[in-house]
Amino acid sequence: MENKKTFFSRQLRKVLYEKNITQKELAEKLGVVQQRISFWTTGRFVPTLDSIRKVAEILDVPINYFIEEFSEKNETEIKDKNVNSEIKLLNEKNKFLEEKIKRIETELELIKIKIEKN
């Protein structure tokens, strides 16, 4: 079994990679310097439980993801969350495009009316 420092750092690096978030971006969202995130990802230091909670919230993963005893059973949950996030994003894009199409259709109708009047 790996120690807490290496486990946390591995999990943090993994989720940052999967979510395409840089250490700098995470540091900004946490309100800390990037060096602190670097120390966490290299296993030099382990954050406090409060910091782990904040990281989990920002990265939208359960806190158990960073706690070795619970992480394996929650990997599926994290993947499901990632899939659900992607679905939500696609639905939002779809809604935006549908609204744009409606606006264009309305504009076309107005143009037709103007043409018919002339």
C-alpha positions, -999 to 999 in steps of 0.1 A, spaced: 0 0 0 14 34 -9 17 62 16 -8 90 19 15 115 2 20 94 -29 -16 83 -31 -29 119 -29 -4 132 -54 -11 105 -79 -49 110 -76 -45 148 -79 -22 145 -110 -47 120 -125 -78 142 -121 -60 174 -132 -50 156 -164 -84 141 -170 -102 174 -165 -75 193 -184 -69 217 -155 -34 232 -148 -18 235 -115 -19 273 -120 -57 272 -126 -63 251 -95 -41 274 -74 -61 304 -86 -94 287 -77 -81 278 -43 -65 312 -37 -30 297 -31 3 299 -49 10 275 -76 40 261 -57 17 246 -31 -1 226 -58 32 216 -71 42 203 -37 10 183 -35 13 168 -70 49 157 -63 41 143 -29 63 167 -10 34 177 12 -2 165 18 -29 192 21 -51 196 52 -84 178 51 -101 212 46 -79 218 15 -87 183 2 -124 191 5 -120 223 -14 -99 206 -41 -125 179 -44 -153 205 -47 -134 225 -73 -125 194 -94 -161 180 -90 -150 147 -75 -160 131 -43 -136 137 -14 -132 99 -12 -113 100 -45 -83 114 -26 -87 89 4 -71 56 -5 -95 34 14 -125 46 -7 -110 56 -40 -113 23 -60 -150 19 -55 -155 56 -64 -135 56 -97 -166 45 -115 -186 73 -99 -160 98 -110 -161 85 -146 -199 87 -145 -197 123 -132 -173 131 -161 -197 115 -186 -226 134 -171 -207 166 -172 -200 160 -209 -237 152 -216 -247 184 -197 -223 205 -218 -236 190 -250 -272 196 -240 -263 232 -233 -246 236 -267 -276 220 -283 -300 243 -266 -279 273 -277 -279 261 -313 -317 255 -312 -322 291 -300 -299 304 -327 -318 285 -354 -351 299 -341 -337 334 -343 -325 328 -378 -359 314 -388 -376 344 -373 -353 368 -392 -360 348 -425 -398 352 -419 -393 390 -414 -373 392 -446 -400 372 -465 -426 396 -453 -406 426 -463 -400 411 -498 -437 404 -502 -446 440 -493 -423 453 -520 
